[in-house]
Amino acid sequence: MELALINTLRKLNRIVALIVGIGLLGMAAFVVADIALRQVHASFGGTEELAGYAMALVSSWGMAYALLELGHIRIDLLRSRTQGILRALFDIFSMIVMTGVIATIAVKCWPVVARAVENGSRANTPLATPLAWVQIPWFAGWIWFATMASLITLAAISLLLRGKASKTETFIGAFAEQDSLK
């Protein structure tokens, strides 16, 4: 059951990553076109602002994909010296801590978004972009990441409690470099 959940989450996050990646490629094309226009003394204007917004969105939405693909960096000095249930406990502990941090970030993002919506805040730039347009999807990305981390943590704890600690390695394990060289 837990592994089916993880596989479903991976599929969902691959779709999200594809959408985010297409958006990032579109932004890169926009920047390249603006650079080309500058060669003939023209410009779209606001390229830097829009690229900054794109990076904020890519960062918040891309984190869940990296989590499910085991792409986050983890220092495994102690973990690499353990086996079995102790290794799984290190993994679960790290997921609990990470989930707590991510949930805190998501919660702290909300007042920023609420203030922008309430005040009708706009960027202090020539584009005067309504900040809610950027902050709402940015906030949603953090919520998505917190939800993914919570579900993964709960799945790992469920496996541990049912005596299947070794199965957690495939979706929360930090593979040591020496293991990948074998």
C-alpha positions in Angstrom: 0.0 0.0 0.0 2.7 2.5 1.0 4.8 1.7 -2.1 1.7 2.2 -4.3 1.2 5.6 -2.7 4.9 6.5 -3.3 4.6 5.4 -6.9 1.5 7.5 -7.4 3.2 10.5 -5.8 6.2 10.1 -8.1 3.9 10.1 -11.1 2.1 13.2 -9.9 5.4 15.0 -9.2 6.8 14.0 -12.6 3.8 15.7 -14.2 4.4 18.8 -12.0 8.1 18.8 -12.9 7.3 18.6 -16.6 4.9 21.6 -16.4 7.4 23.6 -14.3 10.3 22.6 -16.7 8.3 23.8 -19.7 7.6 27.1 -17.9 11.3 27.4 -17.1 12.2 26.7 -20.8 9.7 29.3 -21.8 11.3 31.9 -19.5 14.7 31.0 -20.8 13.5 31.6 -24.4 12.0 34.9 -23.3 15.3 36.0 -21.7 17.2 35.0 -24.9 14.8 36.9 -27.1 15.2 39.9 -24.9 19.0 39.7 -25.1 18.7 39.5 -28.9 16.4 42.5 -29.0 18.9 44.5 -26.9 21.4 44.1 -29.8 19.1 46.2 -31.9 18.4 48.7 -29.0 15.0 47.3 -28.1 13.8 45.2 -25.1 10.6 43.6 -23.8 11.4 45.1 -20.4 10.9 43.4 -17.1 12.9 40.3 -18.0 14.8 40.3 -14.8 11.6 40.6 -12.7 9.8 37.8 -14.6 12.9 35.6 -14.4 13.0 36.1 -10.6 9.4 35.1 -10.3 10.0 32.1 -12.4 12.9 31.0 -10.2 10.7 31.4 -7.0 8.0 29.2 -8.6 10.5 26.6 -9.9 12.1 26.4 -6.5 8.9 25.9 -4.5 7.3 23.4 -6.9 10.6 21.6 -7.8 11.4 20.6 -4.2 8.7 17.9 -4.0 10.0 16.3 -7.2 13.6 16.3 -5.8 12.3 14.8 -2.6 10.7 11.8 -4.3 13.6 11.3 -6.6 16.0 11.3 -3.6 17.7 14.4 -5.0 18.1 16.4 -1.8 21.5 16.5 -0.2 21.9 14.8 3.1 25.0 14.3 5.2 25.0 10.6 6.1 28.1 10.3 8.2 26.3 8.3 10.9 23.7 6.6 8.7 26.3 5.1 6.4 27.8 3.2 9.3 24.6 1.5 10.2 22.3 -1.2 8.8 18.7 -2.4 9.0 16.3 -0.8 11.4 18.8 1.8 12.8 19.4 3.0 9.2 15.7 3.3 8.7 15.3 5.2 12.0 17.9 7.7 10.8 16.0 8.1 7.5 12.7 8.6 9.3 14.2 11.0 11.8 15.6 13.1 8.9 12.2 13.0 7.1 10.4 14.1 10.3 12.8 17.0 10.8 12.5 18.0 7.1 8.8 17.8 7.1 8.7 20.0 10.2 10.9 22.6 8.5 8.9 22.5 5.3 5.6 22.8 7.1 6.9 25.8 9.0 8.0 27.5 5.8 4.6 26.9 4.2 2.8 28.3 7.3 5.1 31.3 7.4 4.4 32.0 3.7 0.7 32.4 4.2 0.9 35.9 5.9 3.0 37.2 3.1 0.4 36.0 0.5 -2.6 37.2 2.6 -1.0 40.7 3.0 -0.4 40.9 -0.7 -4.0 39.9 -1.5 -5.5 42.1 1.2 -3.5 45.2 0.2 -3.6 44.6 -3.6 0.2 44.9 -3.4 2.1 45.4 -6.6 5.8 45.1 -7.4 7.7 48.4 -7.1 8.9 48.0 -10.7 7.9 49.3 -14.1 5.7 46.3 -14.7 3.9 46.8 -11.3 3.1 43.1 -11.2 0.3 42.2 -8.8 2.3 40.2 -6.2 -0.6 37.9 -5.5 -0.3 36.5 -9.0 3.2 35.2 -8.1 2.8 34.6 -4.4 -0.3 32.4 -4.6 1.3 29.7 -6.9 4.6 30.1 -4.9 2.7 29.4 -1.7 0.9 26.5 -3.4 4.3 25.0 -4.3 5.3 25.1 -0.6 2.0 23.5 0.4 2.6 20.8 -2.2 6.1 20.1 -0.9 4.9 20.0 2.7 2.1 17.6 1.7 4.4 15.3 -0.2 6.9 15.2 2.7 4.2 14.5 5.2 2.8 11.6 3.1 6.2 10.1 2.5 7.0 10.4 6.2 3.8 8.7 7.2 4.3 5.9 4.7 7.8 5.3 6.1 6.6 5.2 9.7 3.8 2.8 8.7 6.3 0.5 7.1 8.6 0.7 10.2 5.7 0.0 12.6 4.8 -3.1 10.5 8.3 -4.5 10.6 9.2 -3.6 7.0 11.9 -1.0 7.8 14.1 -2.2 4.8 11.4 -1.1 2.3 11.8 2.5 3.3 15.2 2.6 1.7 13.7 3.0 -1.8 11.9 6.2 -1.1 13.5 7.9 1.8 17.0 6.4 1.9 20.1 8.5 1.3 22.3 6.3 -0.8 25.9 6.6 0.2 28.4 7.3 -2.6 30.3 4.0 -2.0 27.0 2.1 -2.4 26.4 3.7 -5.8 29.9 2.7 -7.0 29.2 -1.1 -6.6 
